[in-house]
Amino acid sequence: MTASKILLYFCLSFVGGIFLNSFFPFSQVFFLRIFIFGLFSVLIFLFLKRKNLTIFIFCFLFIILGFWRCEIFTLGVENNELKNYFEQEVELIGIVNEQPVLGEKTSKLKIKVEQIGEVKIFKSKILITRWKYPEYKYGDKLKITGTLKEPQVFESSPTSSGPGFDYKEYLAKDGIFATMYSPRVIFLEEGLGSSVMVTLFSVKNALKKSIAKILPVPQAGLLEALLFGDEENIPGHWKEKFNLTGTRHIAAVSGMNITIISFLMLNFLLFLGFWRHQAFYISVILIILYVLAIGAPPPGVRAAIMGILFLTAQHLGRSSGGIRPIVFSATLVLFFNPLLLISDIGFQLSFLAILGLSYLQTPLFKLLEKIPNVFEIRYTLAATLAAQVFTLPILVYNFGQISLAGPVANIFIVPLLSLITILGFVLATIGTISMSLALILSFPVWFLLTYIFKIVEFFSKIPQATVFIKNVSPFWLIISYLILGLIIWRIQENQKLKFLEPYAKK
């Protein structure tokens, strides 16, 4: 067994420990005793030189380590420095830490708190929800007065689907430990944010304004959502149709989207006639530019890193074996922030989509051999299905519904995402320079966006196309991915047998 394979097992064990802690917390003292016992056993088996059993026990220890790391991180969230101010009216001073999220009537601001009263605060952020106007921007220093609240944990109700929603952990993964609603806000100063981020956000806002001038509603809203993850300009009835057809993910800068787009972008460039190494470098540059243009949100950055690692593995000719550096990088990210595994759906989707592309894309490509590969259609369909198969269980667990029409609807839509992303960015950029030229060139983008609406409209009208599942258990995830793991293992074993068959005949 190679060193890299052993390290892979250790990483997977560590992640498994975090997963176990997220659903089945136990006493720290109990696990400390097990850890000591396991460590003692490792020393004995090392002395006896029983390597395989030693590796197994080390894996067990890494499970305990992952469990312990998650426990320590969670305790840090529970004992954050804002805890003593919950349910009290406070006056705080802070800086808008990210670009505001705008709704129809409200805005959400992430505030990095500097002080409460006369007390200095370190490493804590709060989320405030307020009336949309007056608008504030990234880098503004504000004095905020209101009641500080602890984020709630919403339990699943008998009439709802899905597992409930831990809003507290969802915010904690981004360092946000408190919320405030309808506070009194006084503007103090501007321009205190990072100059790099100010530039990125100004580019993003210029591109959004350009799109709003070039395209009509709802096409403009959908393109903004595809490029930047901003859904406020998509009408509510269309959001519901996207939900029903299992295509809502395309209207968000999700990990799955960035992963699939990065994969399809490489294929699209190869189709245009670029050499493989040229297509690889152009794809990497375009992914980096894309993430920068949308303001470099942490989920987008993480998904882009994993997508680039996957493309690099493919470029080096190590598709399935190249999953190892992605697992290593994911483990490193989870070591610093274990809550991402459960609370960040984007992280989950990006990792699972990469697994699907690594292990299922080639078998599905062969399975679909009756479909002609004209314009790389079969290749694109195989990639789309591979990512969907691996992300379906986590989507069912989080949202409590299965769209029976979703897989087919996504087949008609997802292959076009990379093309729409590239053309949309080009169009928006041209619009910032010459609006007349942009209007002339806008038809292809308008046509593709309209096509998406027509597909969603068609599939949303299919009766009983969505199945709702109440109180989805974590065991659903475990069983689903165990089955997928067995399928992948079986596929790889068959591939080994086919590879060895000519040598057996000799």
N, C-alpha and C positions, 0 to 999 in steps of 0.2 A: 504494500500500500504506500503510495507516494505521500510526501510531506504535505503537498497542497490539498490532497484529498482528505487527509487527517484534519487539516485546518478547516476545511469545508464542514466536516462533521462537527467540529467544535463550535463553529459559528452557528450552524443550524441548531445545535443544542442550546446555545446561549439564547437565541431568538425564541426557542421553544419554552425556555424558562420564563421569559418575559410574557409570553402568551399565557402560560399557566397562571402566573401571578395576576394577570388582568382579569381572569374569570374565576379562579379558585384560590383566593388568598388563604395562607396558613400562618401559623405563628412563626416569627423569626427565630425564636429559640429552638423550635423543632427542626427547622432547616439548618440552623447552625450546627446542631448535633449531627445531622445527616452529613453535612459538609465535612466535618472533622472525621467522621467514620469513613467516608469515601476517600479522603486524603490519606488516611492511615492505610486503607486497603491498597491504594495506588502504590505506596512505598513498598508494601509487602510484595505485590506482583511484579514491580520493577526489579526488586531484589531476586525474585524467582525467574525473571526474564520471560514472563508470559505476556507477550506484546499485545495480542488482540484483545485479551480480557482487560489489560491496562487501558487500552484506548476506549473500550466500552465504559470503564469506570470514570475515565476523564470526561467523556461525554456527559455522564451523569453529573459530575461536578460542575460542568459548564451550565447544565440546566439549573442547578442550585444557584450558581453565580448570576445567571440572568434573572432568576426569581428575586434574588437579594438586591440586585441593582434596581429593578423596578420598584421594589418595596422602599428602598432608600429615597428614590426620586419622588415617589408618591408622598412620603412623609414630609419631604421638603415643600411640596405643594400644600399639604395640610397645615404646615406651620409657617406659612409665608408671613411677611412683615405687615401685610394689610389686615391680617386676621383680627387684630384688636380694635379695628375701626368699623367692622361690619354692623349694619343697622344703625349707624350714627350719621348725623349730618356733619360733614367736614368741608373745610375749605382747602383745596389743594392747588398746587402749581405743577404743570406738566407740559410736555411738548408732544404735538401730534407726530406719532412715530411712523405711520404709514399713510398712504393715500386714503382719504375717506371713502367709505362705501355708501353710495347714494341710492336711496329708494325713491318711491313716488313722492312721499311727503316727509320722510325722515332721512337722517344720515347717521352713520356709525363711525365714531372716531376712536382709534387706538391711541391711548395716551401713556407715554412714559412718565411716570410720576417722579418729580424731583423732591417735593416736600409736602407734608400734610401739617398745616399750621406752622409751627417752628421746627418740626421734626424732619430731618433729612431721610429720604427713602432711597433704597438702592435696588436695582434689578427687579422692579415690579411695574407692571402695566395694568391699566384698567380699560374697559370698553364702555364708552358712553353712547347712549342713544338719545338723539335730540331732534328738534324741528330742523328741517333742511336748511333754513335761512336764518341768519347770515351764514354763508359758506366759509369754512376754514380749510386750510391746505396743509400738506406735509411741511413740517418745520416751524409751524406757528406755536408760540408759547402762550398758554392760556391760564387764567385763574378760574377754577371750576368749583362751584358750591352745590352740594346735593347730598343725598343719602347713599352711602356706600353699601352695596349689597353683595352677598356671596352668591355666585352662580348656582343655579338649581340643578338637581338631577331629576329629570323627568322620567317617571316610571311608565312602563307600557300599560295602557288601560285595556279593559276587556273588549272595547270596541275598536281598538287600533291595531295596526299591523306593525311588525318590526319589533326590535328588542327594547324600546325605550331609548332615551337620549341622555347621556351624561354630559350636560352642557359645561359642567365644572371642569372635567378632564379635557373636553374639546378646546376650551379657552386656555387651560393650563399648559397645553403643549406649545403654545405661542408665548408663554410667560405672562399671560393675563390671569389675574387672581381675583378680580372684582368687577362689578358692573355698576352703572349709574344711569338712571333714567330721568330725562327732562331736567337736567341741572341748569343752574344759572351760569352763563359763560361770559367772561370778560377777556377781550383780546389784549395781550401785553406786548408781543414782539413777533417778528417774522424772520425767516431765513436762518433758523438754527439747526436745520437738518443737514445731512450729508450733501455736499455739492454734486456728487455723482448721482445720488438718488433724485435730487431736484431736477437735474438734467433729464434723467430717464422719465420721470413723471411728466415733464413738460413735453417731451417727444410723444409720449402716450396720449396726452390730452390733445396735442395738435393733430395726431392721426385720427382720433375719435371725432373731432370737429370736422375734419375733412370727409370722413365717411358719412356723417350726418347731412352734409351738403350735397354729396354725390348721389346717394341712394335713397329711395323712398322707404317709408315704414310699411311692413315690418322687416324688410330685407336689411336695412341699416342696423337695426337692433340685433339681428342674428349674426351679422358679420362682426359687430362689436363683441358679442358674446364668444364667437369662435376665436377671435384674435386676442381678446383681453380678459375674457371671463366675466364681463360686466353684463348682467342680464336685465338691468332696470328698464331698458327700452324695448324689451320683448313683451308684447301684450300678454296679460294673464291667461287668456283662453288658449293661447299658443303654448305657454309653459305647461298647461295641463295636458295638451295633446302630445307634447314631447315626453311627458311622464308616462302616459298610457302606452306609447309605442316603444318605450325603453330606449329612447334616443336623447334623453335630457343631458347626458354626459357631453354631447357635442357642443352644448351651450355653456361650457365651463372649461377653464384652463385646468383640466384634470390630469393626473399622472398618466392615466390610460391614454388620453388624447395625445399628449406630448410623445409618449413612447411609440404609439402607432404611427403618428405623423413622421417621427424621425425615421422609422423603418420604411414607410411608404415613400418618403422623400428620396431616400437613397435609390429605391427601385425606379421611381419616376425619372430621376436624373440618368440612370442607366438606360432607360427607355428612350430618352432624348438623344442618346449616342455618346454620352461621356464615358471615358475610361473609368474602371472601377475605383482606382485611387483618386481620380479627380472627383468622382461622385461622392466618395467618402469625405474628403476634405471640405467640399462645398456644403454637404449635409451638416457637418459639424459646425461650420461657420454660420449657416442659416439658423440652426437651433440656438446657438449662442445669441445671435442678433434678435431672434424671436423672443427669447426670455428677457433680454435687456429691454426690448421695446415694450413689453407688458409690465415693466416696473420691477422685474426680478423678484417676484413673490417667492418666499421660502419653498412652498410646495412645487412651484415651477422649476426652481433651481435644482431641487433634489431629483425631480423627474428628468430634467435635462442631463444631469450628471449620469444617472443610470442609463438613460437612452444613449448617450455618447459612449459609455463603457460598452454597451451592447453592440453598437455599430463598430467599435474598435475591435471587439472580439470577432465579429463577422469579417472585418477587413483582414484580420490575421488568420482567418480560416479556421476559427475555433468556436463554432456556433454554440453547441451544447456545453463543451468544456469551458467556454468563455463565460459561463454563468458564474463561475467561481469568483472572479474579481467583483462582480456585482453583488454577490452574497457578502463578500468581505466588506465592501463599502456600506451596504445596508446595515450590517452588524455594527460597524463603527458609528453610524448615525444613531442607531438605537441605543448604543452605550451611553451617548450623551443625552438622548431624549427618548426614553423607553415608551412614553405615552404615544409616540407617533404610530406604533404598531397597531393600536386599537382605535385611537382617536383621529388619525389622519387618513381619511379614505383615499385621498390622492396618492399618498405614499403606498398604501396597500395596492391600489390599482396599477400603479406604475411597475411595482415589483412583480405582481402576478401577470401582467401583460407581457413582461419580458420573459417570464417562465414559459408562458404559452407560445410566444414566438420562437423561443429556443428549442422547445421539445415537440411542439405539435405542428408547426408550420410546414415542415418537410413531409411528414406522414399525410397531412391533409392535402398537400399539393399532389401527392401520388394518388390519394383516394379520389380526387376530383379529376382524374385523368381524362374523363369523357368531355370535360369542358375545354374548349380550345383556348390556348394561351395567347390569343390575339390581344395586342396592346397590354400584355402582362395581366390579363383579367384573372386567370386562374391563380397566379402567384399572389395577387392582391386579395382575392377572396380567401385563400388559404390563410394568409396573415391575419385578416380580419376575424375569421372564425376562431383561429388559434387563441387570439387575445380574448375574445368573448367567452370561450369555454372556461378559461382560467379565472376570469373576473366575475362570472355569473354567480357563484356561491356567495361571494362577499357582498355583491349587490343585493341579492335576495335577503341576506342576513340584515343588512343595514336599512333596507327600505321595505321589507316585508311584502314584496310583490314580484311576480314573474310576468313579463310581457311575452306572451306566446308569439306575438307578431314581431317582437323586438329583434331576434336574430336575423330575420329576413329583411326587416326595415334597415337594419344597420349595414347589411350587405350592399344595399342600394345607395347608402349614404357615405359610410366611412371611407371607402376607397377614393372618394373625391376630396376628403378633408385637406390632404397635403396640397392639392392643386388650388383649392379655394384659399388656403392660408397664404400661399405664395402670391397668387394673383391679387388677393385682398390687400396684402401689404404693399405690393407694387402700386395698386390703384390709390390707396390712401396716401402713399408718399408722393405720387404725382399730383394728387389733389392739393398738397401743401405748396406746390410750386406753380401749377397751372390748372385752375379749375375747369377751364374750357376743354383742355386736352383730356382731363380725367373723365369728364362727362361723355366724351366721344368714346373712350376706351372702357366705359363702365358696363357695357352690355353683357360680356361674358360672365362677369361676377354676378350681375343681377340675375342672369339666366340660371346659373348654378344654384344660387340661393333660393330662387323661386322653385326650382326643381325639388330642393329639400323640403320646402313647405308642402308641395304637392304630394310627395311621398308620405310625409307625416300625416297629412290630411287623409289620404287614402287608407293607411293602416289604422288610424284612430277610429275609423268608422266600422271596422270589423267587430261584430258583436262577440262578447265574452273573450276578447283577446288578452285580457289582463286577469291574472289570478292573484288574489290577495291572501297572504298567509299570516295568521296571528301568532304573536309570541314565538318568533323563530329562535330556537335554542342554539347555544354555542356548539353543541354536538353536531349540528347541521354542518358547520364549517369543518370540524374534525373529520367527520365521515366523508364529506364531499371531497376534501383534498386527499384523504387516504385512498379513495377510489381513483382519483386522478393520478396519484402517485403510482398505484399499482398498474394503471393503464400505461403510463410512461415507461415503467420498468419493463412491462411485457413487450412494448414496442421496441425498446432498446435491445432486449434479449433476442427478439426475432431478427433484428438488424445484424447482431453479432453472428447468429447462426447462418444467415445468408452470406455474410462476409467470409465465414470459415468453410462454407460448403464446397467451394472449388478445391481447397486444400485437403478436405476429407476424402474427396474422390481420388486424389493422388495416393 
